[in-house]
Every structure is written in structure tokens, then in C-alpha cells.
Amino acid sequence: MTASPHAHGTPTPPPKTAGRTRARRPTRRVGRGDGVTAKVLHCTRKFWRDPRFSPSAGGRLSKNQQASPASRTQIYNRALGLMSMVFPNYTVVPLSKVQRLYDACDMVFSSAGMRMMPAATLGGIRWLQHLLDGMEAADVGIDDGEGEKPSLLDDGDEPSLKSVGLLPSHGFTRITYVHIHESDDFSIGVFCFPAGATLPLHDHPEMVVLSKLLYGSVRVRSYDWLTAPPPSSTSQRKCGLARVVAADEVRRAPCETSVLFPRSGGNMHAFTAVTPCAILDVITPPYSEEHGRPSTYFNDVPISSLPGFAFLEEVEMPQDLSVVGAPYLGPRIMDDMDDDDDDDDYYDDYDDYDDYDH
């Protein structure tokens, strides 16, 4: 958002009319100089994060009916239009897609978010899938090499959209992880593969993982335990019978976001890049040996007498597996909603705010 140079005077309060006038409260902030842009942005984030709009809580369109992901986005877009009318001298820029994804994950998965929303539900997962389905490589700072580079804003007053460039997809000669965010509750990152690279069969203990193929093609092999074995120890490694979920299934972008759960959806999987490709992952909770969630690798042996099943046995991490890191160059993520000391005053009961007293 960019303020016009003549927008720094104190606005004239609107005339008092009968009844209530909605959405006027933020106009009291218009005369606050350089802080206005941040306030407008903060308010758009408040709209996006409002639990009353979320698919996991009652939507505003109906008190007793959950808002679908599509209607949630429609509500947000209408809110942006409202903000544009409230701030006619400012350009109201929508939140970046990665910011929307972060905020949604924070609401669905984080401990703080659960004060506003119930624990992660299928409705919340569907919301995240809907957001991920709409994301492209450029949204996380990667050039997929298939078109012109988008015009990326570099406005010092708009931290969520500041970007310094794109990582070229042809530059990934090894499996590369682009770290975007990690907390105790969830992580967001991108695995970038050169053609032919393989991420061996591994598990996700007690985790939910959403994966969006951003570009390229990848071969997926995945399993679920028939009966989950006990955690591995120094004397016994994980092993057991597993059901085949995907048998060398080739996925090509664009395709729908996949999701795996602790005991379904292909919790143990392996990826082999058919072409250069990138996979955006949202994982909750993240791997943690301290909390009993280590990454475990497996060998799989098909059972000819039991089609659709295989025997899995824990192995050491393959010695030839190498994953390197690369910087995240996409839009900056704002992870703090408590920057403003009058934050609650600023937005609470927003739509019930009466006319100015004068």
C-alpha cells in the first residue's frame, strides 16, 4: 500500500446519521502519518484471520453453517473492497499468498490460534488445501522457468510484499530445502529437486503433511502401516506390514494438494523427480527427536503373495542422501499480530462500532 502525499491531514469526522455506520473506525487512523500504511495492512490481516470467517468456525454468512474455503476467500475480497472505500487515498494491497497461508496455518495449528479456533479439523485442513491449490512457485520466491518473472512490489512500507528476486529452478543441482517458517506447531518449506533426484522412503510420526507440487513431475511411492509398530529403540527397529497407497504414481503440476495423516493418506512416502520439480510442504507438528518425532527411513519389499502390500523395515539414513539449504526470497512473512499496543481497541467489535461522537 502506498499513501498519497496529501493524505496526512486530520480527516473530517463523518456527519452523524441515524443508526450505525459500519467500517468507519479505521478512518480515525488516516491522520497518523507513516503508521497508516501498517495500520491498513494490519486491518486486512485482521479480516483474514477473523475466526468468525474461518472454515473451522461459524461463518458470517450463516451463524449455524460453516464457511467454505471459497466463501471465506469471497468474504476477504469483499473486505478488501471495503477497505479501499474507507481509505480512498491509499492503495489497499491484498496480503501475499504465503502470508495468507501462514496466517491460516497459525489459526488452524498453533497453540495461540486454538484460542480462536478449535483444534485442527477437516474443515481447517480443507481450507489449507484450498489455499495451497492456488499457490505457484513465484509465490514462494522461486522461478519455475515457464514464464516471465512477475512484477514484485518493493515498497518499504509494505513488509509482506517486499521481495529481492527469485531462485532459478535450473540452479538446483541437488535436493534443496528452502526454509520459510518453523515453530513448535508447524513448519512451511519447499523441497526443490533436480531431475532424477530421490528422497528415500521415510515416515511422519504423528504428523499431518500437506504437499503442493509447484512445478514439474514427480513419482510418488507411499504406504500406511497395517498395524503401527512400536517406536524404534536400540534393540529393535521399526518393521511391519504396510498397505500400498501409491505405487510409483506420477504427479504432474498443476495438481491438487495432497494430505497425509498419522495413520492414513500415505504417511510413509518417497519422491523421485521425473523432471525438475518443487514441493511446498506444510507439516504439523514438525519433526522433533526431543518430542518423539524423529525422521525414520525404510526399505520396502513387495509381497508377491499379497498384492497391494509390502514389508517395511527401518534402515539408517542413506549415506548418499544430501539435502542442502537455500535462502527464502519470497514475500516476507509477518508472524506477529501483537505489534500494536491498541490492537484489540483497533478492531474488536469492528462491525458494531457506532458513529463518531461530536
C-alpha positions in Angstrom: 0.0 0.0 0.0 1.3 3.4 -0.9 -0.1 6.6 0.7 -0.7 9.7 -1.5 1.3 12.7 -0.4 -1.7 14.7 0.6 -3.3 12.1 2.9 -1.6 13.2 6.1 -4.1 15.8 7.3 -6.6 15.0 10.0 -9.8 13.8 8.4 -13.1 15.5 9.0 -15.4 13.2 11.1 -18.4 12.0 9.1 -21.8 13.6 9.8 -23.8 11.8 12.4 -26.7 9.8 11.0 -29.4 7.7 12.5 -28.4 4.2 13.4 -25.0 2.7 12.9 -22.4 3.3 10.2 -20.2 0.3 9.6 -16.5 0.2 8.9 -15.7 3.8 9.8 -13.5 3.1 12.8 -10.2 2.7 10.8 -10.6 6.2 9.2 -9.6 7.7 12.6 -6.1 6.3 11.8 -5.8 8.1 8.5 -4.2 11.1 10.0 -1.4 9.2 11.7 1.3 9.7 9.1 3.7 6.9 8.2 2.0 4.5 10.5 -1.2 4.5 8.5 0.0 2.0 5.9 1.0 -0.5 8.5 -2.4 0.0 10.2 -4.3 -0.6 7.0 -2.3 -3.8 6.4 -2.9 -4.8 9.9 -6.6 -4.4 9.4 -6.6 -6.5 6.3 -4.8 -9.3 8.2 -7.4 -9.0 10.9 -10.1 -9.6 8.3 -8.2 -12.6 7.0 -7.6 -14.1 10.5 -11.1 -13.4 12.0 -12.2 -16.8 13.3 -15.8 -15.9 12.5 -14.9 -16.2 8.8 -12.8 -19.4 9.0 -14.0 -22.7 7.6 -13.4 -24.3 11.1 -15.7 -21.8 12.8 -19.2 -20.5 12.1 -19.0 -18.3 9.0 -20.6 -14.8 9.0 -22.8 -15.8 6.1 -24.7 -18.1 8.4 -24.3 -18.4 12.2 -25.1 -22.1 12.0 -23.3 -23.1 8.9 -19.6 -23.4 8.4 -18.0 -21.1 5.8 -16.5 -23.0 2.9 -12.9 -22.1 1.8 -14.3 -20.4 -1.3 -16.8 -18.3 0.6 -14.0 -17.5 3.1 -12.0 -16.0 0.3 -15.0 -14.2 -1.1 -15.6 -12.6 2.3 -12.0 -11.5 2.5 -12.1 -10.0 -1.0 -15.2 -8.0 -0.1 -13.4 -6.8 3.0 -10.6 -5.5 0.7 -13.1 -3.6 -1.3 -14.5 -2.1 1.9 -11.0 -1.1 3.0 -10.5 0.7 -0.3 -13.6 2.7 0.3 -12.6 3.5 3.9 -9.0 4.6 2.8 -9.6 6.3 -0.6 -6.2 7.9 -0.5 -4.3 4.6 -0.1 -3.8 1.6 -2.3 -5.0 -1.4 -0.3 -2.8 -4.3 -1.5 -4.0 -7.8 -0.7 -1.9 -10.0 1.6 0.6 -12.2 -0.2 -0.5 -15.8 -0.8 2.3 -17.0 1.5 1.1 -14.6 4.2 -2.4 -15.9 3.9 -1.1 -19.4 4.2 1.0 -18.6 7.2 -1.9 -16.9 9.0 -4.3 -19.8 8.1 -1.8 -22.4 9.5 -1.3 -20.3 12.6 -5.1 -20.3 13.2 -5.5 -24.0 12.4 -2.4 -25.5 14.1 -0.8 -23.2 16.6 -1.4 -23.2 20.3 -2.2 -19.4 20.2 -4.6 -19.9 17.3 -6.5 -22.5 19.2 -7.7 -19.8 21.5 -9.7 -18.5 18.5 -10.4 -21.8 16.7 -10.9 -25.4 17.8 -8.1 -28.0 17.2 -7.3 -28.7 13.6 -10.4 -30.1 11.9 -11.1 -31.5 8.5 -12.7 -28.1 7.7 -9.4 -26.4 8.6 -7.4 -28.9 6.5 -9.7 -28.3 3.5 -9.1 -24.5 3.9 -5.4 -25.0 3.8 -5.7 -27.3 0.8 -7.7 -24.6 -1.0 -5.0 -22.0 -0.3 -2.2 -24.3 -1.4 -4.1 -25.2 -4.6 -3.9 -21.6 -5.6 -0.1 -21.2 -5.0 2.6 -21.1 -7.6 6.4 -21.2 -7.4 6.7 -17.4 -7.7 4.6 -17.0 -4.6 7.4 -18.5 -2.5 10.3 -16.8 -4.4 11.1 -19.5 -7.0 11.3 -19.1 -10.8 9.8 -22.2 -12.4 11.3 -21.2 -15.7 8.0 -21.4 -17.5 7.1 -17.8 -18.0 8.1 -14.2 -17.4 9.0 -13.2 -13.9 6.1 -11.5 -12.1 6.4 -7.9 -11.1 7.2 -8.0 -7.4 6.5 -5.0 -5.2 9.3 -3.5 -3.2 7.6 -0.9 -1.0 9.4 -0.2 2.2 6.0 0.5 3.9 4.7 -3.0 2.9 6.8 -5.7 4.5 4.6 -8.6 3.5 5.2 -7.9 -0.2 8.9 -7.0 -0.2 11.0 -9.3 -2.3 14.5 -9.3 -3.6 14.2 -11.7 -6.5 13.5 -15.4 -7.4 15.5 -18.5 -7.1 16.1 -20.1 -10.5 14.7 -23.6 -10.8 17.6 -24.6 -13.1 20.1 -23.7 -10.3 19.1 -26.7 -8.2 21.6 -29.4 -8.8 20.9 -31.3 -5.6 17.8 -31.7 -3.4 17.5 -28.2 -1.9 15.3 -27.2 1.1 14.0 -23.6 1.2 13.0 -22.8 4.8 10.1 -20.4 5.0 8.9 -20.8 8.6 9.1 -23.1 11.6 7.6 -23.0 15.1 6.8 -25.6 17.7 3.4 -26.1 16.0 4.1 -26.2 12.2 6.6 -25.6 9.5 6.5 -24.3 5.9 9.2 -25.0 3.4 9.9 -26.1 -0.2 11.8 -29.1 -1.4 13.4 -28.4 -4.8 14.6 -31.4 -6.9 16.8 -31.7 -10.0 15.6 -34.4 -12.4 16.3 -37.9 -11.2 16.9 -37.0 -7.5 15.2 -39.2 -4.9 14.1 -38.5 -1.4 14.0 -42.0 0.1 11.1 -43.7 1.8 10.6 -42.0 5.2 7.8 -41.5 7.7 6.0 -38.7 9.5 5.2 -39.9 13.1 2.0 -38.4 14.5 2.1 -35.6 11.8 -0.2 -34.1 9.2 1.5 -33.1 6.0 0.1 -31.1 3.1 2.1 -31.1 -0.1 1.6 -28.9 -3.1 3.6 -29.7 -6.3 4.5 -26.3 -7.6 6.0 -27.3 -11.0 7.4 -30.3 -12.8 6.6 -34.0 -12.4 7.4 -36.4 -9.5 7.0 -40.1 -8.9 5.4 -41.0 -5.6 5.5 -44.2 -3.6 3.6 -44.3 -0.3 2.4 -46.6 2.3 0.3 -46.8 5.6 1.0 -49.3 8.3 -1.5 -52.1 8.6 -0.7 -52.1 12.3 1.6 -49.4 13.5 4.8 -50.9 15.0 6.2 -49.7 18.4 8.7 -46.9 18.3 12.2 -48.0 17.3 14.8 -48.5 20.0 18.4 -49.5 20.3 17.4 -53.2 20.5 14.5 -53.2 17.9 13.9 -51.3 14.7 10.5 -50.4 13.2 9.2 -53.0 10.8 5.9 -54.5 9.7 3.3 -55.0 7.1 2.1 -51.9 5.2 -0.6 -51.2 2.7 0.3 -49.6 -0.6 -1.3 -46.2 -1.1 0.6 -45.0 -4.2 2.6 -47.4 -6.3 5.0 -45.2 -8.4 2.3 -42.8 -9.1 3.4 -39.9 -11.4 2.0 -36.5 -10.4 2.3 -33.5 -12.7 1.8 -29.9 -11.9 -0.7 -28.4 -11.7 -2.4 -30.9 -9.5 -4.4 -30.9 -6.3 -2.7 -30.6 -2.9 -2.2 -34.0 -1.2 -2.5 -34.5 2.5 -1.3 -37.4 4.7 -2.3 -38.1 8.3 -0.7 -40.1 11.1 -2.4 -43.3 10.0 -3.8 -42.7 6.5 -3.0 -40.9 3.3 0.4 -42.5 2.8 2.3 -41.5 5.9 5.4 -43.1 4.6 6.4 -41.9 1.2 9.3 -41.5 -1.3 9.7 -39.0 -4.1 11.7 -39.3 -7.3 11.8 -36.3 -9.6 10.8 -37.2 -13.2 11.7 -33.6 -14.2 13.0 -30.7 -12.2 10.2 -30.0 -9.6 9.4 -28.4 -6.3 7.1 -29.4 -3.5 5.7 -26.9 -1.0 5.2 -28.7 2.4 3.2 -27.7 5.4 4.0 -30.0 8.3 2.3 -30.1 11.7 3.9 -30.7 14.2 7.4 -30.5 12.8 10.0 -33.3 13.2 11.5 -33.4 16.7 13.6 -36.1 18.2 13.1 -34.5 21.6 9.3 -35.0 21.4 9.5 -38.5 19.9 9.1 -37.5 16.2 12.3 -38.4 14.5 12.6 -39.0 10.8 12.9 -42.7 10.1 13.9 -44.3 6.7 12.7 -47.6 5.4 13.4 -50.3 2.8 10.2 -51.7 1.2 9.9 -55.3 -0.1 6.8 -56.1 -2.2 5.0 -59.3 -1.2 4.0 -61.2 -4.3 1.5 -63.4 -2.5 -0.2 -60.3 -1.1 -0.8 -57.7 -3.9 -1.2 -54.2 -2.5 1.0 -54.9 0.5 4.8 -54.6 1.3 7.1 -55.4 4.2 8.8 -52.3 5.5 12.0 -52.3 7.6 13.8 -49.4 9.2 17.2 -48.6 7.9 19.9 -46.0 8.6 19.6 -42.7 6.6 21.1 -43.4 3.2 24.7 -42.2 3.1 24.3 -40.8 -0.4 21.3 -38.6 0.7 22.3 -34.9 0.6 19.9 -32.1 1.2 21.3 -28.5 1.0 19.7 -25.2 2.0 18.8 -22.1 0.0 17.6 -18.7 1.2 13.9 -17.9 1.1 13.4 -14.9 -1.3 9.7 -14.7 -1.4 7.4 -12.2 0.3 8.3 -11.5 3.9 6.0 -13.2 6.4 4.7 -11.2 9.4 4.4 -13.6 12.2 3.3 -11.2 15.0 -0.2 -9.9 15.4 0.6 -8.0 18.6 2.7 -5.2 17.2 0.2 -2.5 18.0 -0.4 -1.7 21.7 -4.0 -0.8 20.9 -4.6 -3.7 18.7 -7.8 -5.0 20.4 -9.1 -1.5 20.6 -8.5 -1.1 16.9 -10.6 -3.9 15.7 -12.8 -5.6 18.3 -16.5 -5.3 17.7 -15.5 -3.6 14.4 -18.8 -4.0 12.7 -20.7 -2.8 15.8 -18.9 0.5 16.1 -21.2 3.5 16.4 -20.8 6.8 14.6 -18.3 9.3 16.0 -19.4 11.5 18.8 -19.1 15.1 18.1 
